[in-house]
Amino acid sequence: MTNISEKNIRNFQEKIFAWWMENKRSLPWRETTDPYYILIAEIMLQQTQVNRSIEKYLEFIEEFPSLEKLASAPISSVLKIWSGLGYNRRALWLQEAAKQIVELKEFPKTQEELQKLKGIGPYTSRSILIFAFNYEIATVDTNIRRILIAEKFAEEETKEKELFIIAQKLLPKGRARDWHNALMDYGSLVLTAAKTGIKPKTTNSEKSKESRRYRGLIVKYLTSYSKVKKEQIVKDCNIPEEKVNDILLGLIADGLVVKIKKNYTLPE
């Protein structure tokens, strides 16, 4: 751990907050502390850029304004709203998490309880507690990791566990929500990957990106057409015939597509 002194911490906090007061982004999920809405936003933002998530978030909370509405909705209607965000399994996980919370009769308020929900890991559980409840905890996403490295508080080789320890030391008392919003804005607008040259720890292969694109095309297609034969999917989605079987099998295994005789459709 380098550069962690009381003076450096204080100077860093003042710099970030001073910048943020003049440059903060206006985002719809920042206008609420409702844990359900925060849950939706955090699941969407896991692997989708902010600008692409805004419209879908607003559409989603209008269609499913409560945990109960989402929990009881047909899977097909959830996928129709989600389609276009990518990683469609997240929609299924979000609905399953909603069902779990409804069954619990109250929203979980600890990391341990939140991580029992479908699709919720260490980062997302911390983010929900920070943005919904302003808990005095730190979390580290790609943007925050890049800031810690660029500001010499960490190195590119620093392990994830150590990054969380560093982030906790830098956390200003009583301002966890504002602090994380400020850091995420600073990383997105100032200390970008292009400017710093700091790469994320993991990147998707071209093969993985191609498979994900084809999966997304099929799900989106099936939101408009039900009970479609494989040959029609190949033609209309422009997917190579030699790849479509594996993609459809993967979608079926993930619960995103159902095969009825020779036809494919979204689950009800």
CYANA upper distance limits for C-alpha pairs under 8 A (distance plus 0.5 A):
  1 MET  CA    153 PHE  CA      7.17
  1 MET  CA    154 ALA  CA      6.75
  1 MET  CA    162 GLU  CA      8.49
  1 MET  CA    166 ILE  CA      7.95
  2 THR  CA    152 LYS  CA      7.20
  2 THR  CA    153 PHE  CA      5.79
  2 THR  CA    154 ALA  CA      6.88
  3 ASN  CA      8 ASN  CA      7.38
  3 ASN  CA    152 LYS  CA      6.78
  3 ASN  CA    153 PHE  CA      5.86
  4 ILE  CA      8 ASN  CA      6.87
  4 ILE  CA      9 ILE  CA      7.04
  4 ILE  CA    153 PHE  CA      7.01
  5 SER  CA      9 ILE  CA      6.57
  6 GLU  CA     10 ARG  CA      6.62
  7 LYS  CA     11 ASN  CA      6.61
  8 ASN  CA     12 PHE  CA      6.48
  9 ILE  CA     13 GLN  CA      6.66
  9 ILE  CA    170 LEU  CA      6.39
 10 ARG  CA     14 GLU  CA      6.69
 11 ASN  CA     15 LYS  CA      6.62
 12 PHE  CA     16 ILE  CA      6.70
 13 GLN  CA     17 PHE  CA      6.64
 13 GLN  CA    170 LEU  CA      8.05
 13 GLN  CA    172 PRO  CA      7.71
 14 GLU  CA     18 ALA  CA      6.41
 15 LYS  CA     19 TRP  CA      6.71
 16 ILE  CA     20 TRP  CA      6.56
 16 ILE  CA    182 ALA  CA      7.19
 16 ILE  CA    183 LEU  CA      7.59
 16 ILE  CA    186 TYR  CA      7.91
 17 PHE  CA     21 MET  CA      6.57
 17 PHE  CA    179 TRP  CA      8.10
 17 PHE  CA    182 ALA  CA      7.20
 18 ALA  CA     22 GLU  CA      7.53
 19 TRP  CA     23 ASN  CA      6.69
 20 TRP  CA     24 LYS  CA      5.47
 20 TRP  CA    182 ALA  CA      6.07
 20 TRP  CA    185 ASP  CA      8.03
 20 TRP  CA    186 TYR  CA      7.90
 24 LYS  CA    182 ALA  CA      7.41
 24 LYS  CA    185 ASP  CA      7.10
 25 ARG  CA    185 ASP  CA      7.33
 26 SER  CA     30 ARG  CA      7.81
 27 LEU  CA     31 GLU  CA      7.70
 27 LEU  CA     54 ILE  CA      7.90
 28 PRO  CA     32 THR  CA      8.18
 28 PRO  CA     54 ILE  CA      7.61
 28 PRO  CA     58 LEU  CA      8.15
 29 TRP  CA     33 THR  CA      8.50
 29 TRP  CA     37 TYR  CA      7.38
 29 TRP  CA     38 ILE  CA      6.94
 29 TRP  CA     41 ALA  CA      6.99
 32 THR  CA     37 TYR  CA      7.91
 32 THR  CA     38 ILE  CA      8.19
 32 THR  CA    132 ALA  CA      8.35
 33 THR  CA     37 TYR  CA      8.10
 33 THR  CA     38 ILE  CA      7.35
 33 THR  CA    131 PHE  CA      6.97
 33 THR  CA    132 ALA  CA      4.93
 33 THR  CA    133 PHE  CA      7.54
 34 ASP  CA     38 ILE  CA      6.77
 34 ASP  CA    132 ALA  CA      6.52
 35 PRO  CA     39 LEU  CA      6.45
 35 PRO  CA    107 PHE  CA      7.87
 35 PRO  CA    128 ILE  CA      7.27
 35 PRO  CA    132 ALA  CA      5.56
 35 PRO  CA    133 PHE  CA      8.41
 36 TYR  CA     40 ILE  CA      6.91
 36 TYR  CA     66 SER  CA      7.81
 36 TYR  CA     67 LEU  CA      7.21
 37 TYR  CA     41 ALA  CA      6.79
 37 TYR  CA     61 ILE  CA      7.78
 38 ILE  CA     42 GLU  CA      6.55
 38 ILE  CA    128 ILE  CA      6.65
 38 ILE  CA    131 PHE  CA      7.40
 38 ILE  CA    132 ALA  CA      6.88
 39 LEU  CA     43 ILE  CA      6.69
 39 LEU  CA    128 ILE  CA      6.75
 40 ILE  CA     44 MET  CA      6.72
 40 ILE  CA     57 TYR  CA      7.81
 40 ILE  CA     94 LEU  CA      7.79
 41 ALA  CA     45 LEU  CA      6.52
 41 ALA  CA     53 SER  CA      8.42
 41 ALA  CA     57 TYR  CA      7.10
 42 GLU  CA     46 GLN  CA      6.62
 42 GLU  CA    124 THR  CA      6.94
 42 GLU  CA    127 SER  CA      7.80
 42 GLU  CA    128 ILE  CA      7.74
 43 ILE  CA     90 ARG  CA      7.34
 43 ILE  CA     94 LEU  CA      7.71
 43 ILE  CA    119 GLY  CA      8.49
 43 ILE  CA    124 THR  CA      8.01
 44 MET  CA     48 THR  CA      6.71
 44 MET  CA     53 SER  CA      6.94
 44 MET  CA     57 TYR  CA      8.18
 44 MET  CA     85 LEU  CA      8.04
 44 MET  CA     90 ARG  CA      8.19
 45 LEU  CA     49 GLN  CA      6.89
 45 LEU  CA     50 VAL  CA      7.05
 45 LEU  CA     53 SER  CA      7.34
 46 GLN  CA    124 THR  CA      8.42
 47 GLN  CA     87 TYR  CA      8.07
 48 THR  CA     52 ARG  CA      7.25
 48 THR  CA     53 SER  CA      7.05
 48 THR  CA     85 LEU  CA      6.95
 48 THR  CA     86 GLY  CA      7.87
 49 GLN  CA     53 SER  CA      6.85
 50 VAL  CA     54 ILE  CA      6.95
 51 ASN  CA     55 GLU  CA      8.48
 52 ARG  CA     56 LYS  CA      7.89
 52 ARG  CA     85 LEU  CA      7.66
 53 SER  CA     57 TYR  CA      6.36
 53 SER  CA     85 LEU  CA      7.60
 54 ILE  CA     58 LEU  CA      6.90
 55 GLU  CA     59 GLU  CA      6.68
 56 LYS  CA     60 PHE  CA      6.37
 56 LYS  CA     81 ILE  CA      7.62
 56 LYS  CA     82 TRP  CA      7.45
 56 LYS  CA     85 LEU  CA      8.22
 57 TYR  CA     61 ILE  CA      6.74
 58 LEU  CA     62 GLU  CA      6.71
 59 GLU  CA     63 GLU  CA      6.76
 59 GLU  CA     81 ILE  CA      7.63
 60 PHE  CA     64 PHE  CA      6.35
 60 PHE  CA     65 PRO  CA      8.22
 60 PHE  CA     81 ILE  CA      6.84
 60 PHE  CA     82 TRP  CA      8.12
 61 ILE  CA     65 PRO  CA      5.22
 61 ILE  CA     66 SER  CA      8.18
 64 PHE  CA     69 LYS  CA      5.77
 64 PHE  CA     70 LEU  CA      5.69
 65 PRO  CA     69 LYS  CA      7.11
 65 PRO  CA     70 LEU  CA      8.17
 66 SER  CA     70 LEU  CA      6.95
 67 LEU  CA     71 ALA  CA      6.48
 67 LEU  CA     98 ALA  CA      5.92
 67 LEU  CA     99 LYS  CA      8.06
 67 LEU  CA    101 ILE  CA      8.19
 67 LEU  CA    102 VAL  CA      7.22
 68 GLU  CA     72 SER  CA      6.68
 68 GLU  CA     98 ALA  CA      7.83
 68 GLU  CA     99 LYS  CA      8.12
 68 GLU  CA    102 VAL  CA      7.05
 69 LYS  CA     73 ALA  CA      6.62
 70 LEU  CA     78 VAL  CA      8.26
 70 LEU  CA     95 GLN  CA      6.59
 70 LEU  CA     98 ALA  CA      7.12
 70 LEU  CA     99 LYS  CA      8.48
 71 ALA  CA     95 GLN  CA      6.12
 71 ALA  CA     96 GLU  CA      7.58
 71 ALA  CA     98 ALA  CA      5.80
 71 ALA  CA     99 LYS  CA      5.30
 71 ALA  CA    102 VAL  CA      8.04
 72 SER  CA     99 LYS  CA      8.37
 73 ALA  CA     77 SER  CA      7.31
 73 ALA  CA     78 VAL  CA      7.46
 74 PRO  CA     78 VAL  CA      7.20
 74 PRO  CA    268 GLU  CA      5.81
 75 ILE  CA     79 LEU  CA      6.73
 75 ILE  CA     92 LEU  CA      7.82
 75 ILE  CA    266 LEU  CA      8.29
 75 ILE  CA    267 PRO  CA      6.52
 75 ILE  CA    268 GLU  CA      5.85
 76 SER  CA     80 LYS  CA      6.65
 76 SER  CA    223 THR  CA      7.83
 76 SER  CA    266 LEU  CA      6.12
 76 SER  CA    267 PRO  CA      6.19
 76 SER  CA    268 GLU  CA      5.82
 77 SER  CA     81 ILE  CA      7.04
 78 VAL  CA     82 TRP  CA      6.72
 78 VAL  CA     91 ALA  CA      7.19
 78 VAL  CA     92 LEU  CA      8.40
 78 VAL  CA     95 GLN  CA      8.44
 79 LEU  CA     83 SER  CA      6.19
 79 LEU  CA     88 ASN  CA      7.68
 79 LEU  CA     91 ALA  CA      6.94
 79 LEU  CA     92 LEU  CA      8.40
 79 LEU  CA    219 VAL  CA      8.29
 79 LEU  CA    223 THR  CA      7.94
 80 LYS  CA    220 LYS  CA      7.77
 80 LYS  CA    223 THR  CA      5.96
 82 TRP  CA     86 GLY  CA      8.44
 82 TRP  CA     88 ASN  CA      7.44
 82 TRP  CA     91 ALA  CA      6.90
 83 SER  CA     88 ASN  CA      7.34
 83 SER  CA    216 GLY  CA      7.70
 83 SER  CA    219 VAL  CA      7.40
 83 SER  CA    220 LYS  CA      6.06
 84 GLY  CA    216 GLY  CA      7.57
 84 GLY  CA    220 LYS  CA      7.55
 86 GLY  CA    212 ARG  CA      7.98
 86 GLY  CA    213 ARG  CA      8.34
 86 GLY  CA    216 GLY  CA      6.48
 87 TYR  CA    212 ARG  CA      7.74
 87 TYR  CA    216 GLY  CA      8.01
 88 ASN  CA     92 LEU  CA      7.77
 88 ASN  CA    216 GLY  CA      7.74
 88 ASN  CA    256 LEU  CA      8.05
 89 ARG  CA     93 TRP  CA      6.78
 89 ARG  CA    254 ASP  CA      7.44
 89 ARG  CA    256 LEU  CA      7.55
 90 ARG  CA     94 LEU  CA      6.44
 90 ARG  CA    119 GLY  CA      7.51
 91 ALA  CA     95 GLN  CA      6.77
 92 LEU  CA     96 GLU  CA      6.64
 92 LEU  CA    255 GLY  CA      8.49
 92 LEU  CA    256 LEU  CA      8.40
 93 TRP  CA     97 ALA  CA      6.54
 93 TRP  CA    118 LYS  CA      5.72
 93 TRP  CA    119 GLY  CA      5.88
 94 LEU  CA     98 ALA  CA      6.72
 94 LEU  CA    118 LYS  CA      7.50
 94 LEU  CA    119 GLY  CA      7.55
 95 GLN  CA     99 LYS  CA      6.83
 96 GLU  CA    100 GLN  CA      6.79
 96 GLU  CA    117 LEU  CA      8.30
 96 GLU  CA    118 LYS  CA      6.69
 97 ALA  CA    101 ILE  CA      6.74
 97 ALA  CA    117 LEU  CA      5.63
 97 ALA  CA    118 LYS  CA      5.64
 97 ALA  CA    119 GLY  CA      8.05
 98 ALA  CA    102 VAL  CA      6.65
 99 LYS  CA    103 GLU  CA      6.71
100 GLN  CA    104 LEU  CA      6.76
100 GLN  CA    117 LEU  CA      7.29
101 ILE  CA    105 LYS  CA      6.70
101 ILE  CA    106 GLU  CA      6.82
101 ILE  CA    107 PHE  CA      6.44
101 ILE  CA    108 PRO  CA      7.95
102 VAL  CA    106 GLU  CA      7.52
108 PRO  CA    113 GLU  CA      6.09
108 PRO  CA    114 LEU  CA      6.17
109 LYS  CA    113 GLU  CA      7.39
109 LYS  CA    114 LEU  CA      7.55
109 LYS  CA    129 LEU  CA      7.29
110 THR  CA    114 LEU  CA      6.64
110 THR  CA    125 SER  CA      8.41
110 THR  CA    129 LEU  CA      7.92
111 GLN  CA    115 GLN  CA      6.54
111 GLN  CA    122 PRO  CA      7.77
111 GLN  CA    125 SER  CA      5.89
111 GLN  CA    126 ARG  CA      6.90
111 GLN  CA    129 LEU  CA      8.24
112 GLU  CA    116 LYS  CA      7.22
113 GLU  CA    117 LEU  CA      7.87
114 LEU  CA    120 ILE  CA      7.08
114 LEU  CA    125 SER  CA      6.13
115 GLN  CA    119 GLY  CA      8.42
115 GLN  CA    120 ILE  CA      5.57
115 GLN  CA    121 GLY  CA      5.97
115 GLN  CA    122 PRO  CA      7.43
115 GLN  CA    125 SER  CA      6.78
116 LYS  CA    120 ILE  CA      7.76
120 ILE  CA    124 THR  CA      6.27
120 ILE  CA    125 SER  CA      6.59
121 GLY  CA    125 SER  CA      6.48
122 PRO  CA    126 ARG  CA      6.75
123 TYR  CA    127 SER  CA      6.70
123 TYR  CA    139 THR  CA      6.60
123 TYR  CA    140 VAL  CA      7.40
123 TYR  CA    141 ASP  CA      7.80
124 THR  CA    128 ILE  CA      6.67
125 SER  CA    129 LEU  CA      6.98
126 ARG  CA    130 ILE  CA      6.64
126 ARG  CA    137 ILE  CA      7.62
126 ARG  CA    138 ALA  CA      7.68
126 ARG  CA    139 THR  CA      6.56
127 SER  CA    131 PHE  CA      6.52
127 SER  CA    139 THR  CA      7.15
128 ILE  CA    132 ALA  CA      6.12
128 ILE  CA    133 PHE  CA      8.10
129 LEU  CA    133 PHE  CA      5.72
129 LEU  CA    134 ASN  CA      6.87
129 LEU  CA    135 TYR  CA      6.17
130 ILE  CA    134 ASN  CA      4.87
130 ILE  CA    135 TYR  CA      5.42
130 ILE  CA    136 GLU  CA      7.75
130 ILE  CA    137 ILE  CA      7.31
130 ILE  CA    138 ALA  CA      8.26
130 ILE  CA    176 ALA  CA      6.59
130 ILE  CA    177 ARG  CA      5.93
131 PHE  CA    135 TYR  CA      8.48
131 PHE  CA    176 ALA  CA      8.41
131 PHE  CA    177 ARG  CA      5.69
134 ASN  CA    174 GLY  CA      8.05
134 ASN  CA    175 ARG  CA      7.58
134 ASN  CA    176 ALA  CA      6.10
134 ASN  CA    177 ARG  CA      5.73
135 TYR  CA    176 ALA  CA      7.03
135 TYR  CA    177 ARG  CA      8.38
136 GLU  CA    171 LEU  CA      8.35
136 GLU  CA    173 LYS  CA      7.56
136 GLU  CA    174 GLY  CA      7.13
136 GLU  CA    175 ARG  CA      8.23
136 GLU  CA    176 ALA  CA      6.34
137 ILE  CA    168 GLN  CA      6.93
137 ILE  CA    171 LEU  CA      8.09
137 ILE  CA    176 ALA  CA      7.30
138 ALA  CA    164 PHE  CA      7.24
138 ALA  CA    167 ALA  CA      6.25
138 ALA  CA    168 GLN  CA      5.53
138 ALA  CA    171 LEU  CA      7.11
138 ALA  CA    176 ALA  CA      7.67
138 ALA  CA    180 HIS  CA      8.38
139 THR  CA    164 PHE  CA      6.75
139 THR  CA    167 ALA  CA      7.37
139 THR  CA    168 GLN  CA      8.30
139 THR  CA    180 HIS  CA      8.49
140 VAL  CA    144 ILE  CA      5.90
140 VAL  CA    145 ARG  CA      6.47
140 VAL  CA    163 LEU  CA      7.63
140 VAL  CA    164 PHE  CA      6.84
140 VAL  CA    167 ALA  CA      7.60
141 ASP  CA    145 ARG  CA      6.55
142 THR  CA    146 ARG  CA      6.72
142 THR  CA    200 PRO  CA      6.78
143 ASN  CA    147 ILE  CA      6.86
143 ASN  CA    183 LEU  CA      8.04
143 ASN  CA    184 MET  CA      6.42
143 ASN  CA    187 GLY  CA      5.28
143 ASN  CA    188 SER  CA      7.07
143 ASN  CA    192 THR  CA      8.18
144 ILE  CA    148 LEU  CA      6.72
144 ILE  CA    183 LEU  CA      6.73
144 ILE  CA    184 MET  CA      6.93
144 ILE  CA    187 GLY  CA      6.97
145 ARG  CA    149 ILE  CA      6.85
145 ARG  CA    163 LEU  CA      7.72
146 ARG  CA    150 ALA  CA      6.55
146 ARG  CA    187 GLY  CA      7.59
146 ARG  CA    191 LEU  CA      7.84
146 ARG  CA    192 THR  CA      8.37
146 ARG  CA    193 ALA  CA      8.00
146 ARG  CA    198 ILE  CA      6.88
146 ARG  CA    199 LYS  CA      8.49
146 ARG  CA    200 PRO  CA      8.43
147 ILE  CA    151 GLU  CA      6.38
147 ILE  CA    183 LEU  CA      8.27
147 ILE  CA    187 GLY  CA      6.70
147 ILE  CA    191 LEU  CA      6.99
148 LEU  CA    152 LYS  CA      6.75
148 LEU  CA    153 PHE  CA      5.55
148 LEU  CA    154 ALA  CA      5.93
148 LEU  CA    155 GLU  CA      8.31
148 LEU  CA    167 ALA  CA      8.39
149 ILE  CA    153 PHE  CA      6.36
149 ILE  CA    154 ALA  CA      5.11
149 ILE  CA    155 GLU  CA      5.57
149 ILE  CA    156 GLU  CA      6.83
150 ALA  CA    154 ALA  CA      8.41
150 ALA  CA    191 LEU  CA      8.07
150 ALA  CA    196 THR  CA      7.42
150 ALA  CA    198 ILE  CA      8.50
153 PHE  CA    166 ILE  CA      7.80
154 ALA  CA    158 THR  CA      6.67
154 ALA  CA    163 LEU  CA      7.67
154 ALA  CA    166 ILE  CA      8.29
156 GLU  CA    198 ILE  CA      8.11
158 THR  CA    162 GLU  CA      6.98
158 THR  CA    163 LEU  CA      7.13
159 LYS  CA    163 LEU  CA      6.83
160 GLU  CA    164 PHE  CA      6.94
161 LYS  CA    165 ILE  CA      7.08
162 GLU  CA    166 ILE  CA      6.75
163 LEU  CA    167 ALA  CA      6.57
164 PHE  CA    168 GLN  CA      6.63
165 ILE  CA    169 LYS  CA      6.98
166 ILE  CA    170 LEU  CA      7.01
167 ALA  CA    171 LEU  CA      6.88
171 LEU  CA    175 ARG  CA      8.26
171 LEU  CA    176 ALA  CA      7.15
171 LEU  CA    179 TRP  CA      7.71
172 PRO  CA    176 ALA  CA      7.27
172 PRO  CA    179 TRP  CA      7.69
175 ARG  CA    179 TRP  CA      6.34
176 ALA  CA    180 HIS  CA      6.65
177 ARG  CA    181 ASN  CA      6.83
178 ASP  CA    182 ALA  CA      6.51
179 TRP  CA    183 LEU  CA      6.66
180 HIS  CA    184 MET  CA      6.56
181 ASN  CA    185 ASP  CA      6.71
182 ALA  CA    186 TYR  CA      6.60
183 LEU  CA    187 GLY  CA      6.55
184 MET  CA    188 SER  CA      6.56
185 ASP  CA    189 LEU  CA      6.41
185 ASP  CA    190 VAL  CA      8.38
186 TYR  CA    190 VAL  CA      5.71
186 TYR  CA    191 LEU  CA      6.84
187 GLY  CA    191 LEU  CA      5.23
187 GLY  CA    192 THR  CA      6.10
188 SER  CA    192 THR  CA      6.13
190 VAL  CA    195 LYS  CA      8.36
191 LEU  CA    195 LYS  CA      6.70
191 LEU  CA    196 THR  CA      6.62
192 THR  CA    196 THR  CA      6.58
193 ALA  CA    197 GLY  CA      5.86
193 ALA  CA    198 ILE  CA      5.94
193 ALA  CA    199 LYS  CA      6.73
194 ALA  CA    198 ILE  CA      8.18
204 ASN  CA    208 SER  CA      6.57
204 ASN  CA    209 LYS  CA      6.95
205 SER  CA    209 LYS  CA      6.79
206 GLU  CA    210 GLU  CA      6.64
207 LYS  CA    211 SER  CA      6.73
208 SER  CA    212 ARG  CA      6.64
209 LYS  CA    213 ARG  CA      6.63
210 GLU  CA    214 TYR  CA      6.81
211 SER  CA    215 ARG  CA      6.67
211 SER  CA    247 ILE  CA      7.60
212 ARG  CA    216 GLY  CA      6.64
213 ARG  CA    217 LEU  CA      6.72
214 TYR  CA    218 ILE  CA      6.81
214 TYR  CA    237 CYS  CA      8.42
214 TYR  CA    239 ILE  CA      7.32
214 TYR  CA    247 ILE  CA      7.94
215 ARG  CA    219 VAL  CA      6.84
215 ARG  CA    247 ILE  CA      6.95
215 ARG  CA    248 LEU  CA      8.31
215 ARG  CA    251 LEU  CA      7.61
216 GLY  CA    220 LYS  CA      6.55
217 LEU  CA    221 TYR  CA      6.50
217 LEU  CA    237 CYS  CA      6.86
218 ILE  CA    222 LEU  CA      6.65
218 ILE  CA    233 ILE  CA      7.62
218 ILE  CA    237 CYS  CA      7.27
219 VAL  CA    223 THR  CA      6.90
219 VAL  CA    256 LEU  CA      7.97
219 VAL  CA    257 VAL  CA      8.06
219 VAL  CA    266 LEU  CA      8.02
220 LYS  CA    224 SER  CA      7.72
221 TYR  CA    225 TYR  CA      6.77
221 TYR  CA    237 CYS  CA      7.93
222 LEU  CA    226 SER  CA      6.16
222 LEU  CA    228 VAL  CA      8.31
222 LEU  CA    265 THR  CA      6.55
222 LEU  CA    266 LEU  CA      6.78
223 THR  CA    266 LEU  CA      7.67
225 TYR  CA    265 THR  CA      8.28
226 SER  CA    264 TYR  CA      7.60
226 SER  CA    265 THR  CA      5.52
226 SER  CA    266 LEU  CA      7.62
227 LYS  CA    260 ILE  CA      8.09
227 LYS  CA    263 ASN  CA      5.31
227 LYS  CA    264 TYR  CA      5.47
227 LYS  CA    265 THR  CA      5.35
228 VAL  CA    232 GLN  CA      7.01
228 VAL  CA    233 ILE  CA      7.45
228 VAL  CA    263 ASN  CA      5.40
228 VAL  CA    264 TYR  CA      5.63
228 VAL  CA    265 THR  CA      7.12
229 LYS  CA    233 ILE  CA      7.07
229 LYS  CA    262 LYS  CA      6.51
229 LYS  CA    263 ASN  CA      5.09
229 LYS  CA    264 TYR  CA      6.64
230 LYS  CA    234 VAL  CA      6.78
230 LYS  CA    244 VAL  CA      8.44
230 LYS  CA    262 LYS  CA      8.09
230 LYS  CA    263 ASN  CA      7.51
230 LYS  CA    264 TYR  CA      7.71
231 GLU  CA    235 LYS  CA      6.80
232 GLN  CA    236 ASP  CA      6.45
233 ILE  CA    237 CYS  CA      6.04
233 ILE  CA    238 ASN  CA      8.12
233 ILE  CA    239 ILE  CA      8.08
234 VAL  CA    238 ASN  CA      5.95
234 VAL  CA    239 ILE  CA      5.44
234 VAL  CA    240 PRO  CA      7.17
234 VAL  CA    241 GLU  CA      6.69
234 VAL  CA    244 VAL  CA      7.48
235 LYS  CA    239 ILE  CA      7.59
239 ILE  CA    243 LYS  CA      7.65
239 ILE  CA    244 VAL  CA      6.92
240 PRO  CA    244 VAL  CA      6.90
241 GLU  CA    245 ASN  CA      8.15
243 LYS  CA    247 ILE  CA      6.98
244 VAL  CA    248 LEU  CA      6.53
245 ASN  CA    249 LEU  CA      6.59
246 ASP  CA    250 GLY  CA      6.65
247 ILE  CA    251 LEU  CA      6.77
248 LEU  CA    252 ILE  CA      6.64
248 LEU  CA    257 VAL  CA      8.04
249 LEU  CA    253 ALA  CA      6.62
250 GLY  CA    254 ASP  CA      6.70
251 LEU  CA    255 GLY  CA      6.83
251 LEU  CA    256 LEU  CA      5.70
251 LEU  CA    257 VAL  CA      5.94
252 ILE  CA    256 LEU  CA      6.31
252 ILE  CA    257 VAL  CA      5.24
252 ILE  CA    258 VAL  CA      6.24
252 ILE  CA    259 LYS  CA      7.93
255 GLY  CA    267 PRO  CA      7.89
256 LEU  CA    266 LEU  CA      6.89
256 LEU  CA    267 PRO  CA      7.17
257 VAL  CA    264 TYR  CA      7.19
257 VAL  CA    265 THR  CA      6.23
257 VAL  CA    266 LEU  CA      5.27
257 VAL  CA    267 PRO  CA      6.42
258 VAL  CA    264 TYR  CA      6.20
258 VAL  CA    265 THR  CA      5.84
258 VAL  CA    266 LEU  CA      6.30
258 VAL  CA    267 PRO  CA      6.16
259 LYS  CA    263 ASN  CA      6.13
259 LYS  CA    264 TYR  CA      5.06
259 LYS  CA    265 THR  CA      6.96
260 ILE  CA    264 TYR  CA      6.72
260 ILE  CA    265 THR  CA      8.15
